[in-house]
Amino acid sequence: GEPSWQPDSGRVSEVFAKAFNDWGMTVFTSAGNDGPALSSLGSPGSLTSVVTVGAYVSPEMAVEQYSTLPPSSDSPLQGSSYYFSSRGPTPDGFLPDVCGPGGAVAPVPRASLQGKAQYHGTSMSSPNVCGVAACVLSAVRQSGVKDCGPNELKRALKNTAVISGVADPFSQGSGLVSALDCVDYIVKNHGKEGQSIAIDVSIPSRNSARGLYIRDEIELDGPMEFSVLVNPKFSHSNSRTSSELDELLSLELHLSLKSSEEWVTCPESMTLMSAKERNGQSFSVRLNTQGLKPGVHYASVHAVDSSDGQRGPLFSVPITVIVPHSRFVTKDKPTFLLNDSSDESIELKNNGLDLTTTFRLEQGVPNRRFITVPMGAEWATIKLKSTDVSTGGAAPRVLLHAIPFVRGDMPNTECQLKRLFVVKEGVEDEYHVRVKGGSSLEMCLQLLWLANPSPASVTADVEFHSLNIRSPALPTLMSSQPITITPSSEFARLGASSPLRAEQLNPECKLKSVLRTLRPSSVDVTLGSAERDSEPPSDAELASNADEESSQIYEMRLSYKLKVEGDKPIEVRPSFPSIFNQIYDSPVDSQIWSLQDNNAKMITYGSCMHHASPTSLKKGDYTVSLLLRHPSCSTLDQMKDIPCEISMTMPSALSCNIYSELDKASTPAVKDDGRKPMEKKLLSKGSHQDIYVARPTDALPSWVAPGDVLQGALVLDKDKEAVSSMKVLYVAPPKSTAKNGDDEKSETKKKEDSLEDVVFKAKLGHLASLRTKNATVYKEIATTLMDERPESVPLLTEMLTFALEGPLPDGEADNEDQVRLAEVEKVYNKSLKENGGPIDPLALAQYFGLNEPDKDELDADDEAKELNKDMKEKRDALKKILLERASLCGIVADKDSAEVSQFEKAVKDLKQWSSVESLKDDDEKIKLAITLARYARICQEKMSLAISLLLKAKKDLSSGKNLKLLDDELLSLFDVVDGMSHVKENLNEGLYYRHPVFKRNV
């Protein structure tokens, strides 16, 4: 399983509930492998409508499967939970149901060069218990029980489970499954009233929690009486049948309520009926925690049939209460012994803030300390060292698992500390964890005993720290809200203080990535496959109507256009933050996205969990496609504008200076007034320091657009980055449009088009519209316009386009290349000055042979500026004509050796003006590479040079609609070069991946 933000919520919870209650399917799931601390239970193990299974290891398994050494003490090995098996309770008090053997030997792929492999974890225990349940169902069927449903089976598994070894309800639930006892239980109790009914239990005053979980010390001083709501669940068809109505109305269970512990008081009895008009029936429980010892305490209130107690509980209310160990030490009584042997204690240090506690670690037993975090504390430092005298044996390995607080909307993985260390005499290990004032910090140590179960003793020093960070939008270091420098401000303001002790302030702020938000460019909602994408009707609906149809699942595909700019490749990673990091509690059935290039090549995929690795993208156009599924079309319709976030890594981080004075931060670009950024300093206890984080003054990458968000981190103490860092955002402002005086003058002098120019442009536009419609009319108008303005470069460019794309004369389809080459030659001849055209190659060579005037010189001389513009236009037109001419010559020469000399001349002319670096368009670069490769092959007979030119172009170019032409040209080369068949085969195999014949949907 994975972490979930809120237990028992989302679409997976809904579907599992349908499977369990409506479709007669018993779902078994692993508890997870994130223990041993409490409240580490993830999803789907935290869902109600499943059987959640923890991992158990018996002494025999430890010896046989793991070759565990015997303990150095006289005590034998004990059965227990695996140290990593996730523990309850969830934030709403829910626990695992049962446990099963968590070790297995399984076959593995032959590629691993072994036949079988040993595995362990809750992913082993869950299928084990599922197999036990299958055997149980088979046995009871042979005994005449044909309709044992999921609720009856789950109740039987829990009520017959056995507590074995080290009892731990937080990981084992009701205990280790017992197949034979489960069979006897079902056969004996099948058909009794309420045996197959699901009964929901909730605590209305605690947001409908499924149990009671009192974790923080402040709750121990509050009201200890709670109302429990009990609600039986009935599955029924769309309209209740008479038998379903009779079942509902006839429910009347007389229940005895029993508490497992004296500190929990409950009523003696209750009568459970359908209670539909009241949404259930309720009773109250009272907790008396005053006499409880420090640590975690578990109790439950069981409801059993008052006339048939051997059935066991029909429902239970789990109750977990934590009494912090720190509650028992004060300045007047700084030391408290935790056991009679005095080898474990907790001590408050002289400063009245820090604590020292000792642990005695035994095989299979997690040792926990609960400490109330002082108000205002933001992180804790935990120092661990051995208190055992070395005996020369193997050093024990210990797992530290610290969870600083439990919130219903944050999984433990977002805030926990988990470290494995080796206990060595004279060695101290130091760790840091973020904490929250007033919450209970659990510090759990467990001996990793699978190899060496010998006991160990450890001392832990816990120190609390705070810089008491404050800002209007950032309550504490634990907040998920970032520091934001808006486009209109030059800085962000914070305040730091040291309320607990003297603290070091050594700040640094760097921005490392750019976030760009995209909206969908297209949305398409369709029905999924009728055979695959449907939800079947419930068993009750089918019993009422055998022809009841399944409900279809809808699919919504969204496309996002991404344009990557810049001269160098950029590391890019798409994501959808609003629904990211949600699997089991996701609002949709599934989500998957893909990133494709302009040729529909699939570059990378991603989903709802775990970021995809960043992908290096070159300049070009890309498409991000997102697929969402849900049975409600209206739900998908409300998500049709879901934003896509593109994270782009900057080539180098941008530093944001940090100042202690407002005037310095508000003018960050000023550097010559002797100012200095804030340096390392010590804040004495109780002192305060203003912190101003200025915007970056270095130039932003050229591809950063207004509205993009630069992301990084502010580290308050570089020596403790893990616990003193906060996210920083800087919203890119609009680009500067300010002009100096000379710019304004040049704007006023800007030449306006004459009436003749406007009319000619309109004629040229009309000519372009006729390009593919009527060749005869096109040529007549083109001739007229050429007579009118023979030196018009735009007209020549349009005529070149017609020569390449215009309709062919009748009967010339087989000679297309020769016909188009002849037309391009005509355009080339008309373009030359000697033929009355606008282009004088010699004049262009003379102009561009000198250094180009810089911008200031051009701005100061209008004639020079106009000449520069004119020359560039003519040069670009000449390069385009020469490239198309040489390309067509190469195609013709490849078919007719008589045309080789013309090809040689065309390439010679082309090389004088064009190179890969001088061309801007990727498709033109592709055409140039292919032309030069053909020249090397046909005219120079240098096959290796031709291949290297094409391979270099493939490596350097990532966009362009004609990338496949490079592969096609390479394949034709490999056909005529000896010994290249294997290379050709390899290239062919990847052809459809790089250049799909159709666009693949996610």
N, C-alpha and C positions, 0 to 999 in steps of 0.2 A: 504493500500500500504506500500511499504518499500522504503528506500533510494536507489538511483541509482547513480553510479559514473558519468555517462554522460546521460543527458536526450535524449529521442527519439533515442535510439540506441539499437542494439541487436536483438535477434531473436523474442522476444515478440513484439517489435515494428514492425518488418517485417510482422509477422502473423496478428497483429491487422490491419495493413495497407491493407493487402490482404482482410481481413474480411470486412473492411469498403469500400474499393474501388472496389474489385473484386467479392465478394460473396454477396453483398447487405445486410450485417449485420451491424446494428448500435450498437456500443459497448459503454456502460455507465460504468464509473469507478469513484471511490471515489478520492477526492483530497488528502486525508490523514488527520491524526490527530496529526500533529506535529507543529501547530502554537503556538503563534500568530506572531512570527517574520517573516519578509519577507524571500523569497527564501527558504522556508521550504517544498515546493511542492515536493513530491516523485514520485515514479512510481507505477502503470502505469498512474497516473494522469498527468504526464509530457509529455505523448505521444501525437502526433499530431492527429492520426486517431482514436480518441475516443471522447466522450463527457465527460469532466471532471466536476464533481459536487462538490461544496462546501456545507457546512452545515449551514443552516439558522434557527434561532429561532424567532418566532413572540412573541409579548407581551402576546397574549392569551395562547400560548404554555408555556411561562414562568410561568404564573399564574396557569394554569390547570395541567400541567405535573410536574412542579418542585416546586410548592407551594412557589414561590418567594415572599419575603416580598416587600411591596411597598417602594420606595426610601424614605429616610429621608428628602430629598429636595422636592420641589414642582414639579420638572420635572417628567413626566410620564415615564413608562417603554417604551423602544424603541425596535423595531425589529432589529436584528443584526446577524452577524455571531457568531457561537460558538467560544469561545476563542481559542479552540484547532484546529479549522479548518485550514488546511495548507494553506499557502499563496504563491502566486507567487511574483515576476517573477522567473522563473528558470534562471540559469546563462545565457541562451541565450534569455531571455526576454519573455518567454511564460507564459500565465496566465490561470486559470480555465475558463471554458466556461460559466457555469450557477451555480445557487445554488438551493437547495430545502430544505424542512423541514427535520431537522436532528435528530428528536426524534421519537421514536416508542415504542409501547407496543407489545411484541411478545410472542407467546407460547414458553415454554421451556420444557426440559425433565422432566418427573415426578420425577426422582431421586432427583431433586433439591428441592422437597417438596413445589413447588409453581406452579400454573397453568400458570402464565404469568410473564414477567419481563420487566422492562423499560430499554431501551437502547438509547444511543445517540451517534452521530458521523457521519462522512461522509459515513460510511457503512450503515447508515439508509437513508441519503439523496439521495445517488446514486440509490438504488432500487426504491425510491419514484419517482424520475424523470423518471426512466426507465418505471415505471408503467404509469406515465402521458403520456409519448411518445407512449406507446401501445394504450392508449385510444384515443390519437390524430390520430394515424394511422387508428384505427377502425372508427372514425368519418369521416375522409376524404374519406375513402373507401366508406362509405355510401353516400357521396356527389359526388361520381363518379370518384375520383382520385384513380386509382388502382396501380400506380407505383411510389409512393413517396419513393425515395432512401435515403440512409444514409446522403449524403451531403445536400440534400434538407431539410431533417428533422432537421439536426443540425443547418443549417442556419436559419430555421424557429424558432427553440427554442431560439436561441441567439437574433434574431431581434425582438422577441416579449416579451423577458424577461423584468421584471419590477424592477426598483430600489426601494427598500423599506427599511425604517428605516435608520440605520447607513450605508451609502453607503461605500462600500469597494471593489473596482474592483479586488484587489489582492486575495480576498477569494471568492467573489461572481461572478466574471466575468461580464457578461452582466446583471446579476440580477436574480430575482426569476422567475422561469418558470410560464407561464400563459397559461393554456391548451386551453381555449376558443379562446384567441387571436391567438394562434398558429394554430388552426384549420382554422380560417378565413384567416390567412396569406397564408397557403398552398393552400387552395381552390382558392384564388384570384390570386396567382402568379404561380401556377403550369404550366409548359410547356413554360414559358418565357425563352428567350435565357440566357444561363449561370446559370440558377437557380439550376440545378442538378450537375454542374461541380465542382470538387474540385480545388481550386486555392491555390497554395503554395506561401508563401511570405518568402523571406530570405534577409539577409544583407550580401552580399559577402565579404565585408571588415572585417567582424566580424565572420569569420569562418562559414558563412551561417547560422547565428543566425536567429531565427524566430521572433525576435523583437529587439528593442533597449533597452539596460539596462546600464545606466551610473551610476555606484555605487561609485567609488573612486574619491576623490577630484582632483587627478592629471588629470583625464579625463576631468574635467570641463574646464581646461585651454588648451585643445587640440582642434583639428579640430572638428567642430560641424555640418559637412555636410556629409551625408551618402547616398549611392546609394541603392535603394530597388529593388530587382529582383522579378518579378511576373511571375509565370509559371502555366498555366492551365493544369490539369491532365485529360487524357482521358483513360478509360479502353477499351482494345481492345483484340481481339482474337490473336492467334499466327501469322496469316497473316491478315492484316486489310481488312475487307469487304468493299464493295462499300459504304454502309450506314455509316460505321464508318469513312471512309475517307471523306465523305461529311460532317459529323458532325465536323471533325477536320478542314476542309478547310473553312467551313461557319462561324466559330466563328469570330465575330467582335462586340465587346462590347465597346460602347462609354461611358466612365465613368467620373464622376465628382469626384475629390479628395477634401476632406474637412478635415481640422484639428479641433480637439475638443478644442484646447487651442491656445492662441495667441502666445505663445513662440515656437510653431512649425509651420514652413512654408513649404508648399508643392505646387506642380504645381496645376493648376486649373483643368486639365483634362488629360486623356490618353485614347488611343484606344488599347484595349486588343485583340490580335489575338493569334493564336496557337503558332507562333514564334518558331517553332521547330528548325529552323536552328540556332537560337541564344540562345537556352535553356531558353527562356522567354524574357519578356520585362522589362525595368527598368525605374525608375524615381528617383529623389533625394529629400531628405528632409533636412531642415536646422533647427537646434536648437539654440535658444538664451536663455541661462540659466543665464545671468548676473543679471537679476532683480528678480530671484526666491528667495523666502523666504527659511529659513532652513527647512529641512524635506524631505519627499518623495513626488514627483510630478508625476502624471500620465496623459498621453495624448494618443490620437490615431489618425491615419489618416485613414479615411473611404473612400472606393471607392463605389459609388452608381451609378446606371444607370442614365445617364444624362437626359433621356426622361421619367424615371419612378422612381422618387426619393422615393416614398412611399414603394418600395421594401426593403429599408434599405440597409446596406452594403453588397456587394458581397464578399469583403475581407477587412481586417483591418490590420494596422501596429501598434502593441502595443509599447508604448514608456514610459519607466520609468527612471526618473532622480532623484538621491539623492543628495541633497545639505547638506553636513555635518553641524551640529549645531556648531561644534568647529571652523568652518571657520569664524565665526562672532565674535570671541573673540581674542584679542591680549593683549600684555603686556600694551600697551597704552590705550586700551579699554577692560578691563578684564571682564565686565559684559554685557550681552545682554538679554533683555526681550523678551520672546517668545510669549506673547499675550498682549492685551490691559489692561487686569485686573491685570497684574503684578504678578500673582500668579505662573507663570512658568518662569524660567530663566536658563541661563547657565553662569558659572563664571570660569575664568581661575585663578588658584591659583598663589601665589607669585613666586613659583619656575618656572613658565612658562611651566609647564609640566602637572600637574594634574588639574582635573576639578571637579566642583560641579554643579549639575543641579537638579531642582525641577520638580516634576510631579504632575499634578492634574488628578486623575483617575476617570473616569465616567463609568457608566454601558454600556457595549458593545463596548467601544472604546479603541483599543490598543493605548498606548502612546509611541512613539518612539523617541529615541535620536540617532543621527548618529555622531560618533566621529572619526576623522582621527587619526589613531594610529601613534605616533612619530616613526621616522625611528630608527631601532635598538631595539625597544621594543619587548619583548618576552611573557610577560603575564601582565594582568591587574588585579588589586584588586578592587572589587566593594563593597562599604559599603552602606547599605541601612538603613534608619531610618524614623520614622514617624515625620511629622511636624504638625499633628493635635493634638489639646488638647482633652484628653479623656473625653467623655461624658457619660461613663458607658455602652454604647451599645456594641454589638458584635464586636470584632476586625476584620477588613477586612482581607480577604485572597487575596494575590496578587501573580501572576505568573511572575517571571523574566525569560526572554528568550533572551539570548545574542548570536549573530552570529558574529564572529570576521572577517570573510571575506567570499567571494563567489568565488569559483573556479569551472571551468567547469568539472574537473575530481575528485572532492571530495564532497560527500554529506554533508549537514549541520550537520548530526548526528555525523560525525567524529570529529567535532571541536567545537560544540556549548556548551553553558552552559544553563541548564534549572533547575530552582529551585522554589519551592513553599514556600512562607513564610507568616507569620502572622504579620500584622503591629500593633505593640504595642508601646505605648508611653515609651520613655526612653530605648528602646532595639535596638541595632544595629546588623544587620546581615552582615556577611562578606563572600564574595565568590571570587574565582579566575578563570580566563579563559585565555587560551593561545591566543595570538594575533599575528598579522603580520604587521610589520612596513609599513606605507604608505597605508594600506587598511582601509576601513570604518568599524568600529565596530558598529553594531546595538545593542542598549540596549532597549528592548521592555518590558514595564510593562503593565499588564492588570489585572483589577479587576475581581476576580471570583465572579460574581454577581448572579449566579443561586440561591443561598440561601439568600444573602444580597447585594442588588444593591446600597447601600448608597455610595456616593463618598468618596474618601480618598486622602490624600496628602502625598507624599514621597519625601525625599531628597536622592540623590545618590552622593557619592564621588567616583571618578574614579582615581586610581593611576596606573601609568605605571612602569614596572620593566623590567630589563634585566640583564642577565649574559653574554650576547653577545658571546655565545658559538661558537667556530670556530675550524674546523679541515678540513683536505683535502677532506673528504667525507661527512661532516655534516655541512650544511650551517647555520642552526639555530635550536632552540628548536622545531620549527614547522615542521622540516623536518621529513619525514618518513624513511630516511636512517639511519641504525643503526651504532653504534660504533662497530668496528670489531677488535678483537685481533686474528691475523692470527697464524697458527701453528708454523711459523718460528720466530715470534716476541714474546717478553715477556710482551709487554705492548701496550696500545693505548694512543696517545697523544692528548690532547685538550688544548684550551686556553680559560680562562674566564676573563671577564672584566666588569666594571660597568659604562657604559657611561651615564646613566640617573640619578642615585642616588646611595648612599651607599647601598650595598646589602650583605646579609648574605650568606656565603658559608659553608655548613655543609654536605659534600658529603658522600655517601654510595653506594656500588655496590655489588649486589648479583646475582648469577646465580641460577635459580630455576628449569629449565627444560632442556631436551635434545631433539634436533630435528634430526631425521634420515630420509634421503631421499631414497625412494625406486623407482625402475623402474619396469615396468610391466614384469611379467614372462610369460604371455600368453595374446594374443589379438585375439578376434573373432568378425568379422563384419558380421551381418546378416540383412536381410530385416525384418521389423516389420510386425505385423499382417495386412493382406490385408484389413480386415474389419475395423480395428481401426486406424492403423498407416499410414494414408495417407492424403494428401492435395487435396481437390477437385479442379477441374478446375474452372476458373472464369466464371461468368455468361455470359460474352462476348464470351468466348471460347465455352460454351455449346450452345449458340445461333447460333454460326457458325457451330458447329459440335456436335450433340446430343450424339455421341458415344465417345467424348473426355474422356480419362481415367485420373484417379487421379494419382498423383505422390507419390511414396512410400517413407516412412521415414526409414532410416537405424538406426540400433542399434549396438553400439560397446561395448563389455564387456571386461574389462581388469582385470587381476588378479595380485596381489602383494603378495609376500611371506614375512611374518614377523616372525622373531624368537625372542622370549622374553627369556632373560637369567637372571640370578641372583637368589638368594635364597629366596627373598621376593617378594610378588606381586608388580607390577608397574602400576601406573595410566597412561593409554595410550589413546590418542585421534588422530585418523587419520583425515587428511584433504587434500585438493587439492588447494594450495594457488593460483595457476595461474588462476583458474576459480572460486575461492571462493568469497563470498560476492557479487555475481552477480546473480540476478534473472531476472529482466526485461531487463537488458542490457547484459545478458549472450550471448556468441557466439554460444551456443548450445541450442537445444530445451529443454532438461532437463538433470539433472544429479542426481544420487543417488548412494550412496556407502553402502556396508555392511561389517561387520567384523564377520568372522566365525572361530570357533576353528577347530582343526584337525579332529573332528568327524562331521564337517559340521553343528554344532549347531550355530544358528544365535545369536550373542551376542548383537550387536547394529547396528543401521542405522544412516546415516547422509545425508545431502543434500548440497545445494549451499548457504544456509543462516543460520546463527546462529550455532555456534559450538555445536556439540553433547557433552553431559556430558562425562568427562573422565571415562574410564572403567578400573577396576582393573583386570589385567591379571597375571596369574601365569606363571611360566616357561613352555615353550612349543612352538609349531608351530601354526601359525594362517594365515588366508588368508583375504586380503582386496579385495573386488570386486567392480568395478566401472562401472556404466552404463551411456553411453552418447548417445544422439539421435540427428540426424540431417538429413535433406533431401538430403544432398550431401555426397556421399561416399568418395569423395576426401578430403573433409573437415575433416571427421573423421580420414582418413588415415594420415593426417598431425598431428593428435593429439595422435597417437598410442604410443608415448613415454612419455606421460604426467606424470610428477613425482608425487608421493604420499609422503606427509610429515607426519611422525609419531612423535607426541609430547609425550614425556615420562617425567613425573614428578619425580624429584630426591627426595629421602627420606628426605634429609635436604639440605637447600640452601648452596652453596659454596660462600664464601666471596672473593672478589677481593680487595686487599689493594690499597689505593689511595695515591700517593706520590706527593710531589711538586718538587722532584729532579729526574733527569734522571737516575743517576747511581743507585739509590735505586730501581727504577722500572725495570731496565734492569737486575737486579739480585734479583728477588722476593723471591727466595728460601732461601736467606741469612737472618738469623734472630738474629745473635749474635753480631752485630756491633753497637748496640744501636739505630738503626733506629726506627722511629715512623711514622705511617701513618699520612696523613693530618688530622688535627683536625678542629673543628669549628672556623671560623674566619670571620671578617668583612672586606669586600672590600670597601674602601673609593671610592667616586666618581672619575672616571677616572683611577683607578688603574687596574693592570693586574695580573693574576695568572695562571701559567702553571699547568696543571693537568695531571698526568700520572696514568692510570688505569692498574694495573699489573694483569697478569694471576693468577688464583687461585693456591695456593701452597698446599692446602689439596688434598689428593688423590681423583681422579675421581672414580665414581662407577665402579666396575669391568666389568659391562656389556657395558660401553661406548666404542665404537669402533672408530678407526681412521677415520676422516672425519665427525663424528657426530658433531653437532653444539650445544653448550651449550648456553642457552638463559636466559637473565635476564634484569635488569635495573640498570642504573646509576642515582641516585637521587642526584642532586646538593645541594638541601636544604631539609633536612628531614622534616622540618616544613611545606613545601609547595610541597609535593610529587606530587600532581596532575598536577602541571604546570612546575615542574623542573626535570622531569624524562625523560630519553632517553633509547631506547632499546640497549642492549649490547649483542654481539655475540662473543663466543670464540670457534674457530674450534679446535676440539680435535686433537692433534698431533699423529704421529705414536708412538706406544709403544716402550719403550727403548729396544735396543738389545745389549747394552754394557755389556761386560764380564770382570770380574777381572782376575788376573793372574791364580788363581786356576781353574777358569772355562775353561780358554784356555788350561791348561794342561790336564784337564779331557777330553776335546774334542779330543786332540791328542791321548789319551789312549783308545778311544772308540773302543770296540772290533768289528772287522769285521767278517761277516758270512763266514764260510768255504765253500768250494765247495760242501761238503756233505750236509750242511745246505740249500744251495740254491737249490740243486736237490730235497731234501726232501720237501721243501716248494712248489716246482713246482708239485710234486706228490700229495701233499695235495690239491692244487688248482684244479687239474684234478679230484680228488676224489669228491670234492664239486660239480663239474659240472655234476657228474653222480647221484646226490642225488635223483632226481625225475624221472630219465630215466630208469635205469636198476638196480634193487635191487641185483640181483645175482652177477653181475660184481662188484657192489659197495662193497658188503660184502667180495668178494675175495680179492680186492685191500686193503680194510681196514684191513683184517687179515694179509696180507703181511706187510703192514706198521706197524701194531702193533708188529709183530715179529721183525721188523727192529728197531723200537724205542718204546718200551713199556712205556717209561716215558715221552712221548710227550703230553703235556697238550693241545696244539692246535688240535692234532689228537683226543683226547678224546672229546673236545668241538664239533668237527665236527661230531663225532659218536653220540653224544647226539642230535644234530640237526636232524640227519637222523632218530634216534629213534622217534622223535616227528613229523617229516614231511614226512618221506619216504613212498613209496607205501606199502600198506598192502598186505599180502599173499592172494591168491585167497580164497574166502569163509569166510574171517575173518572180513568183513565189519561190521557185527553186534557185534563183540567183539573188536572193535577198542581200547577202553580204556584198556582192559586187555592185548591186544597184545603190545600196546605201553608201558604200565607199565613194562611188562616183559623185553622189550628191554632196558628201562631206568635202570632197576635193573642190567642187564648185564654190562652196561656202568659203573654203580656205583661200581660194584664188581671189574671190570678191573682197575678202577682208584685207588684202595687202594694199599698201599705199600705191605701189606701182600700177595697180589695176583700178585705182580710184577709191580704194577702201580706206578705212580709218587707221589700220595698224601698220606701223613702220618698224619692223624688227630691229633695224639698226639704231633708230632713235631710242627705242625702248632699252636696248643694250647699253647705249651711252648713258641714259638717265639712271638706270639701276646699277650700272657699274660703279657709280660713285656712292658715297655714304648718303643715306637718306636724311634730309633735314629733320631736326627734332621738332617736337610739338610746339615749343615756344616760337621757333623760327617760322613755322608754318602759320601760326596764329597771328604773327606780326606782319605777314605778307599775304594778302588775299590772292594775288596772282599765283604765287608759289603753291598755295594751298589748293587752288583750283587745278593747277597743272598736276600736282601729286595725285589728286583724285582721278583725273582723266587718265594718267599713265597707268595707275593700278587697274582701272577698269579694262583698259586695252590689253594689259599683260594677262589678266585673268581670262579674258576671252580667247587670247591666243593660246594659252596653256590648255584650255578646254578643247579647242578645235584640234590642236596637235595631238592630244591624248586620244580623242575619238578617231582621228585619222589613222594613227599608229595602231590602235586596237583593231580596227577593221582590216587594215593591211595585214596584220598578223593572222587574222582568221582566214583571209583569202590566200596568203602565202602558205599556210598550213595545208591547203587543199591543192594549190597549183604552184609548183616550184618556179614557174616563169615569173611569178610576182615577188620573188624573194628580194630582188634588187630594190624594188619600190618600198618594201618593208624596211630594208636597211636604211634607206634615206629617211623614211618617216620616223624611225626610232632615233636616228642621228639628230633630226630637227627637234624631236621631243626632249631628248636629254639636255639640249642646250637651255631649256626653259623649266623643266619639271623634275622634281625629285619627290620621294615619299614625304619628306619633311615639309616641302613647300605646299603640299595639297592639304586642304582642310577637311574635305568630305571623305569618309571612310570608304564609300563605294568607289570613289575616284582612285583612292590608294589601292584598292583591290584590283581595279582595272589596270593600273600602272604596273603592279607586281606581276600580273598575268602576262601583260604585253612584254615586259622585260624578260620574263622566264621563257616565253616563246622565241624571243630574239636570241637568247642564249642557246636554245635548243635547235632552232632552224638555221640561224645564220652563223653561229659560232660553234655549234655541235658540242657544247659544254653542258652535258646533262647534270652533272653535280652542281654547277652554278645555278641552273634552272630550278633544281629541287631546293637548294638552300634559299633562293629568293622567295619561293612559295612558303617554305616552312617559317621563314622570318616574318612574312606577312601574317601567317596564321597566329604566330605568337604575339605579335604587336597589336593586331586588330581584334576587337571583340564585338563590334557592332557593324551595321551595314547589312542591307538586304541581300547582298550578293556574296556572302561569306562562303556559301556552298560551292561557288565557282572555283575557289582555291582548292578545295578537295577534289573536285572534278578534274581540274588541270593536273593535280598530283597523280591521280589515278591513271590518266592518260600517259603520263611520264613513266610510271612504274611498269606500264605495259611494254615499253620499248627498252627498258633498262634490265639487263640480265641480273638475276639474283635478288630481285625485289618483290617476288611473289608473296613472301610472308609479310612484308610491310604493307603491300596492297590489301592483303586479307585483313590485317589489323585495322587499316584505315576504313575498309568497307564495314567492318563490324560496328564501328562507332558512328557511322554516317547518319543513321536514323536518330541516334541520340542527339547529335549536334544540330541536325537539320530535320526536325520532324516534318512528315508530310502533312500532318494536321496538328492543330493545337490541342494538347492534352489538358483535360480539366482535372482539377483536384478532386 
